[in-house]
Amino acid sequence: MTAVMAAVMAAVMRWAGLFVITGVGCARHVGELELADIKRDDLVVTVDVAGDLAAVDSTDVKPPVIPEASNFKISWLAPEGSEVVAGAPIVTFDSSDLDRNLEGLQSQAAEWRTQIDRMRQQATLTHRAEELSMLEQEASVQRATRLAGAPPDLVAPLAQRSNELDEHQAKAELELARKRTDYDRRSRAAELQSLVNVQATVAHQIEQLRQSTTRLALTSPRAGTVVYPGNYAGENKKIGDTVYSSDVVVQIVVLGAMIGNGHVDEADLARIAVHEPVALRVDALPDVGLHGTVASIASSVQPSDTGASNVVRLQVAIEATTTCALRPGMRFRGQVETQRIPSVIQIPAEAVFVTPEGPVAYRETTGGLERVRLSLGHRSTETFEVTAGLSPGDRVSRVSPEQEAR
């Protein structure tokens, strides 16, 4: 037995094991036979694919980047599925935290203004006192200068020398007072300017917070349909949720074109190729059939979401449809058509039974059921190609009479 035949036999075993149980149950109805018609038709070989839909033309809407806030609480959302125009409101975030910060900064700004006003008043009083002191010292210098400048014949030499020393001391004290006053004034001016700078910084922060508060109401960047994207667990954002700047809160999409972000088992990687046709159905719309082609195949293998096996990601270009309203995030299942073999004789998989001599079928005859050995070729998920043993028009039992007899 070749390796190909062994694989076919293993597949038959799996199918037979599944459907023989059903056949036995049906065989309990006396006189009933479950018969299948043998037909000639194209055999379509497929690979199962699953995934979710995504919009081809979509714009993500994220929270604003605000230095004063690391996360945001959603207080309002535009209804999902609603049509919006550019500039229409779509998301509003709670401003409570920013409002509290703003109140705190405004309180600080008021305190700084009070300190600055008090310092300016004190500086004015000190300046007047310094001017009065300088006038007094200048008057002292003038008196000392007049005494030191008296005619020598009117003043004793010793008194003259004392007057000159007094003049020198008065001038030195005046110069020192001027320097001290100038230093004190510059020091007060620097301290006042420091407070003014702090007040200006706080005022700038207040203005930034006010602007940030207005940015908490987001508007649509374009016309389209509002869609709530799901997270890794399939949950959508809702009012009251906390989000971060990197999170996508809503998407504004154009629903006319969709792609499928799907995956296949890594064992099927060698069987699929770009541009192969795909037929799929959306879980939410099981009666609607969709068609597309494989647009791209990932170059690496990844663990599946369930962790049961590795998968290969691929994208499916889906043909536009007007028969239903598709939404991003909808789950789908389907088949990638990897091969189409034209005009072959086919038998349902559940009508093939495994015996030590190989696969057999039970063909209807005028005298009952006849056991027929089969030669099988290609297979799809539901049928086998019959290369020998049956002809179109034959009818075969889906139930083994040998198992029924038991």
Residue, then its C-alpha position, 0 to 999 in steps of 0.5 A: m500500500t502506497a503512502v498516498m493510499a495509506a493516507v486515504m485509508a486513514a481518512v476513510m477510517r476517520w469518516a467511517g468511524l464518525f458516520v457508522i454510528t449514525g448509520v446504525g441508529c438509522a438502521r433501527h427503522v425497519g425497511e429504511l435505507e439511507l442511499a446516496d447517488i453516485k455522480r460525476d462532478d468537479l471535486v473541490v479540494t479545500v482547506d478550512v480557514a477561520g478569522d474575523l473581518a476588518a475594514v479596508d478603509s478604516t480610521d482609528v480614533k484614539p484618546p488625545v495625548i495630554p501630558e497631564a493625563s495617563n488614562f481616560k474614562i469614557s463618558w459618552l460614545a456615539p452609537e455603534g453603526s451610526e453614520v457620521v460626518a467629518g467633525a461630528p462628535i463621537v467620543t467624550f471623556d470624563s474631565s473630573d481629574l483635569d477639573r480637579n487639577l485645574e482647581g488646584l492650579q488656580s488656587q496656587a495661582a491666587e496664592w502667588r498673586t497674593q505674595i507678589d502683591r504683598m512683596r510689591q507693597q513691601a518693596t515700595l515702603t522699603h524703597r521710600a525708607e531707603e530714599l529718606s535714609m539716603l537724603e539724611q546721609e547726603a545731608s550729613v555729608q554736606r554738613a561735614t563738607r562745609l565744616a571741613g571747608a571752613p577757612p584755616d584762620l577761623v578753625a584750630p588746626l586740630a579741629q580742622r583735622s577732625n572736621e576733615l576726618d568726619e567728612h571722609q567718614a560721612k562720604a564713605e558711609l554714604e557710598l556704602a549705603r548707596k551700594r547696600t541700597d542698590y544690592d537690596r533693590r536688585s535682590r528684591a527685584a530678583e526675588l519678585q521676578s522669581l515669583v512672577n516667573v512661577q506665577a507665569t508658569v502656573a498660568h501657562q499650566i492653567e491655560q494648557l489644562r483648559q485647552s486639554t479639557t476641550r480636547l476630551a470631546l473627540t470629533s470624527p476625522r472623516a465621514g463613515t460608520v462608527v464601529y467599536p473594535g474588540n480587544y483580545a477577548g472580543e470585548n468592545k469599549k463601553i461607557g465607564d471604561t478606562v482607556y489609555s492613549s494607545d488604545v483604539v476607542v472607535q473606528i470610522v470605517v467605510l463598509g463597502a469593502m472588507i478583508g478577512n484576517g484569517h488563519v489556517d492550520e500549519a499542516d495545510l500551509a503547503r497546500i494554499a497559495v495566493h489568489e486561490p478562491v475562498a468561500l466563507r460564511v459569517d457566524a452572525l449571518p449564517d445564511v449569507g455566502l461570501h466569496g473572495t481570494v487569498a490576498s497574502i500569506a504570512s511568512s511565519v507560523q504563530p501559536s493559535d489563540t487556543g494554544a492547541s496548534n500552530v497556525v499561519r495567518l493570511q488575508v482574504a480579499i472579500e468581494a463587495t456585497t450589498t445583500c447584507a451589512l458586514r461589520p469589522g470584527m465579525r467572525f467567519r469560517g470558510q474554505v480555501e479552494t486549493q484544487r479543482i479536479p474536473s468531472v470525476i466520479q464522487i462518493p460521499a465519505e460516509a458511504v465508504f467503509v474500511t475492511p481488511e481488503g480495503p475501502v468498500a461501498y454497498r451498492e443498491t441492486t435489484g436483490g438488495l445491497e452488493r458489496v463493492r471494492l473501491s479504488l479511491g483518489h482525491r478527496s474533499t472534506e465531504t467526498f472521495e474520488v472513485t477511480a474504480g468500482l462505481s459508476p455515475g447513477d449507482r446508489v450506495s448505502r450510507v449504512s453498512p449492512e454488516q454493522e446493521a446486522r450486529 
